[in-house]
Amino acid sequence: MQQLTQKLNNGEMLVQEVPAPQLGKSMVLVKNHYSLISAGTESSTVQAARKSLIGKAKERPQQVKQVIDTLIQQGPIQTYRAVSKKLEAYSPLGYSSAGEILEVGEGITEFSKGDWVACAGVGYAVHAEIISVPGNLVVKLNKKADLKNAAYNTLGAIAMQGIRQADLRLGETCAVIGLGLLGQLTCLMLKASGVRVIGIDVNRSAIESAKLHCTDLALERNSAGIEDQIHQFTNGIGVDAVIIAAATDSLDPVNFAGAIARKKGKVIILGAVPTGFERDPFWYRKELELKMSCSYGPGRYDFNYEEKGIDYPVAYVRWTEKRNMEAFQQLISDGIINIDYLTTHTFDFDKSHEAYDMILNKAEPYLGIILKYNIEKEQILHQKIYTNKTSPIAKVNIAFVGAGSYAQGNLLPNIPKNNQVSRKGILTNTGATSKRVAERFGFDYCTSDEKTILQVDEINTIFIATRHDSHAEYVLKALKNGKNVFVEKPICLTYDELSQITIEYNGEQHLLVGFNRRFSKLSIQLKERMGKGAMSMNYRINAGKIPNDSWIQDLEVGGGRIIGEVCHFIDYLTYLNGSLPIGVFAKALPDPEDNNDTLSIQLTFANGSIGVVSYYANGPKSLPKEYIEVFNAGSAGILNNFKELQVFGKKKFKTKLFNQDKGQAKMVNDFIYSIINGDPSPISFEEIIAVTKASFAVLESLKNGLFVKI
């Protein structure tokens, strides 16, 4: 299939052939008929991409801060890889479309193949021939619907949510500042609901369009006596609410809103404007209320709602983002609002670049710009697209399932480049990512069909770097097909999955979990200098806070932070003392969100060693993340954040690295060369199983407050 993409490093825009996206749980696969270019939002994205690095940095100060933090914590190499991955990616554009369902995923009962639907969502309802969209971001249409108008779905819901925030009554007056596409949709719905509408803009063409279609009074912002005209129109009261649908760095919209609003009035921020208003005379003396409108409505940015499909009860949340979309489509279907005039331009999808050139060059006036797809074209859902010259069969023939930020920054760059290793296939959720990763790292092809990865004889080694909830599934499939397996931690999320893996593993394949810290140069030196025997160990992790609604905190998807990350540190202590964990006791700080991400874990080991993992989510970002102390037979070792090592005792030792080394490079190399040389896997299967069981035992101990034997 074809998709419109843009590179963030140089702004290069392409309609290119990529594999179709994966169909996940609670999702539907849709063949786009039309998609809408949101000129305001998307032109900003395109303009930013075409700026220099300094220009990009000025526009994104928060991201620059993140880069600096990464540089301080991890060093220039990892920082360079992270930034390069972001800048060189094929970034999707678009977030509003309409089309026909091709397939429905597990858990979807509302939709069927062939249904007409309108879709929403950044990263989902993109400009592409085929899209994969969560069920709660899709609304069903009747077969008489105008799919071109239905493609306005997302912006219609955004406008509607802004109106709901204003909470206006019949006969009241609302001013809409900004008469672009979002502003005109807002005006249309306000007018249809019996509200008197004043439209304000700096663009004469937008004002004339609003006068004809959606306002009772339309004014140019800089026209003489504009405040007096609004004063007279409202019989001296002022407007009951102001909805700001503009996009600007100026404070004028919010200050002007204060000037024209009545006492106790509301100002709703719908567009991208600053909110640092002048307190006096208007905002303070009128006691105005400022409210933000969050995109399409309740459910936005809620992982459970958008990705897992868990709806809010209508009795408690009357209007969700999906219900707003449904209401918007109903207004169109019933003829209550007519948005035909909004579509000023329609471009064939393969000429998308012409649409963006028109927007950026401001070649002519525009409002709604629609991309039209060739619906007669036969679409292939499971594609294999060759991106490089086919590599010869080698001893190790690698494919990746999942290739996100971690894989691109830490795994893929460390694959050895020699004739004993061949890079074959890449499979990810989105075709654009698959293709870019395949091109960048020299893989033969990208694909949307897992069979071309898991069931082909030429591939003998699978790297799994997907979300945690799919690790066990892919490990089992790979083992059943006789593949060597590297899987990012954790290997699985449940005892049942671990049992299935234990049964399936026959000892002949190489199986490694991504416990990289034990492969660090300083870790190896620490272990060598601390010797053998029973030792005591402390591992403190300043983990930082992760929002409660992150997929990592979701026990079904990410496993929570204990299964998802603490397994790393249990493995590390297992490595240091050289024996398996046999018992666990854990205690967590009381947490209203019940995440158990600030806790202390006491571990006992088969050789008598003891260890404590102190995992804290309540510390400052300024403190380095990881600090390890080891005591044994009159010696002590301190490893600070995998950059500095000190050993005390009879033989003192101190060394410091320029770049943080957490062992990823050596881990990948050791795994691959163990296959080439026929050596055992770098971490024994017994250790992997014991560490995983110990991670599960932490949860059990937290639940029952008891010491748990493994």
Secondary structure, 3 states (H helix, E strand, C coil): CEEEEEECCCCCEEEEECCCCCCCCCEEEEEEEEEEECHHHHHHHHHHHCCCHHHHHHHCHHHHHHHHHHHHHHCHHHHHHHHHHHHHCEEECCCEEEEEEEEECCCCCCCCCCCEEEEECCCCCCCECEEEEEHHHEEEECCCCCHHHHCCHHHHHHHHHHHHHHCCCCCCEEEEECCCHHHHHHHHHHHHCCCEEEEEECCHHHHHHHHHHCCCEEEECCCCCHHHHHHHHCCCCCEEEEEECCCCCCCHHHHHHHHHEEEEEEEEECCCCCCCCCHHHHHHHHCCEEEECCCCCCCCCCHHHHCCCCCCCCCCCCCCHHHHHHHHHHHHHCCCCCCHHHEEEEEEHHHHHHHHHHHHHCCCCCCEEEEECCCCCCCCCCCEEECCCCCCCCCEEEEEECCCHHHHHHHHHHCCCCCCEEEEEEECCCHHHHHHHHHHHCCCEEECCCHHHHCCCCCCEEEECCCHHHHHHHHHHHHHCCCEEEECCCCCCCHHHHHHHHHHCCCCCCEEECCHHHHCHHHHHHHHHHCCCCCEEEEEEECCCCCCCCCCCCCCCCCHHHHHHHHHHHHHHHHHHCCCEEEEEEEECCCCCCCCCCEEEEEEECCCCEEEEEEECCCCCCCCCEEEEEEECCEEEEEECCCEEEEECCCCEEEECCCCCCCHHHHHHHHHHHHHHCCCCCCCHHHHHHHHHHHHHHHHHHHHCCCEEC
